[in-house]
Amino acid sequence: MASEGVEKRYAQALFQVAGDKKPAWQFVTDLNGVEKTLTAYPELEEALLSPQVDKGVKNSILKRLFAERVSPPVLNFLFILIDKDRFAGLPGMLKAYTALCLEAKGEMEVLVETAVPLPEELKTALTQALSRQKGKEIKLTTGVAPELLGGMVITMGDRLLDLSLKGRLKAIQENLK
């Protein structure tokens, strides 16, 4: 998706502004707070995304809501997103920015989805195997997706590894066409 590239570029720009590690993680906290506010108040998000609302009005809304709650560079980042009509990409930018912060610490977020909950010993073994493979500390998040039928789907950054029964059946179906 083309917007993913834009989201990564904006995340990289913010990461460069952050400089050292402490502000970088503070920006994650600030952006998470903004995202939670938007989720809690969908009408606010709708107004900030609406082309009918003037950009100056949007910026003053952001200033009133977040000037005391986020750092000045994050507030300026939000203003830029409004000015460049990129505010809709904020969730993807936050995800990309968080990944950059983790990478700078030598860590990586990995999502593993399975048809049934993974036992703790499998989580530990998988975390250790991925850590050895990637040479990074792995922050493992697991999810249950019964539609997978069996196996697992592993998401590491931009990579998706589908080891599910559903994925294999789909591949077989495609090969039979």
N, C-alpha and C positions, 0 to 999 in steps of 0.2 A: 504494500500500500504506500502511495506517495507521501501521505501525511506522516507516516512513521519516520521518514527521512527528515522531514521538517521538524518533527517533535525532538528527534535526537540532536539536531543542530541547535535548537533553542536550549535544550538541556545542557549541551556542551558549552554554550555561551554562558549560561548561568554558573556552571561549574568553574569556568575560568574566572568569573567575577568573585566566586567564593574564595579562591586562593587556597588558604590552609584548611586543614581538616575540620576544625571546630565550626567555623561559619558554614562550611558545606553541610554538615549535619543539622545545623540550626535552620538552614534553608529547607531541608526535608521536613522538619517539624512545622515550620511556617506554612509550607505548601500543603501539607496534610491538613492543617487547620483550616485553610482556605477551602480545600476540597470537601471537608466535613461540613462546613458551613453551607456550601452550595448544595450538598446532598440533603441537608436538613431543610433547606428553603428552596425548593425547585423553582418557585416563581422568581427568586433572585437570579438564579442561573439562567432562566428563560429571558429575563430582562437584559442580562449581560451578553447574551448570545444574539439578541434580537437586532436585526439591521435597522429597525424603526427607531431604536433608542439612540440618541446622539452619543458619540464617543466621549464628549466632554462630560455628559451626564453619567455615563458608565464609570469614567475615571473618578468623578466626585463621589459616586456610590462606593467604589473601592476604597477611596481615601477615608471616607467617614467610617466604614466598617473595619478596615484593617490597619490604619495608620498606627494605632497603638498596639496592635496584636502581632504584626510581622516586622521584620527588619526592613530598613529603607531599600536595600537592593532588591528584596523580594517584591516590595510594593512597586518599585520602578519596573521590575520584570512584568508584573501584572498590567501596568500601564502600557508597556510595549505590546503585550499580547492583544490588548484592546485596540491600540492604534493600528496594528498590523492585521487585524481580523483573524487572530490565531487563538483566541481564548478557548474555543471549543477543543483545542488540542491539549489543554492543561493536564488532564489525567494521564495521557501518554507521555507528556513531558516530565511529569512527576515520576512516573515509572522509569523512564530513561535516566533521569537525574539520580534517582536512588541507586540504579545499577552502576552509574559512574562513581558514586560515593563508595559503594561496596567494593568495586574494582580497585579503587585507590587504597583501600584497606586490605586488599588481597583476599576479598571475600566474593561470593557469588550466590545469588538467590536461585533456587531450583524449586520448581513446582512439580510434584508427582501426583498424578491422578490415577486411581485404581478403581476397579469395580466394587471392591470390598475394602474396609479399613486395613491398612498395613500394620502388622504387629511391630512392636517396638524394636525387636531384634533385627527385623528386615529394614526398618528405617535407619538404624545404626549402621548396618552393613552397607546399605546403599549410599549413605552419607560418606562413609569412609572410602568406598570405591570411587565415587565421583570426585572426592577431594584429591585422591591420588591421581586420577586421570587429568583433572584440571589444574592441579597444583595450587589450589586455593581452598580456603575454608568455605565449606558449603553451609548455607542457611536453607535447610530443607523445610518446605511447606507441603503438606499432603492434603489431598481432597478425594472425595468419593464421587465417582461418576458411574452409576450402575449400567448405563448404556454402553460402556466399554466391553461388557460381558466377561472379560478376563484380561490379564496382562496389565500394562500401564502405559501412560503417556507422560513423557518427561519433557518439561519446558525449561531450558537453560538459556537465559537471555533471549537472543533472536532465534535460537534453534529449538526445533520441536522433534522429538524422537517418539514415534508412535509404535509401541510394542504391544498394542492391545489386540485382542481377538477381533474386535470390530474393525480395526484398521487392516488387519491381515485378510479378513473376509472381503473387505472392500477392494483390496489389491487383487485378490483372486478374481473377483467379479470383473474388474477392469481388464484383467488379462484374458478373460474368456470372451470379451466383446470382439 
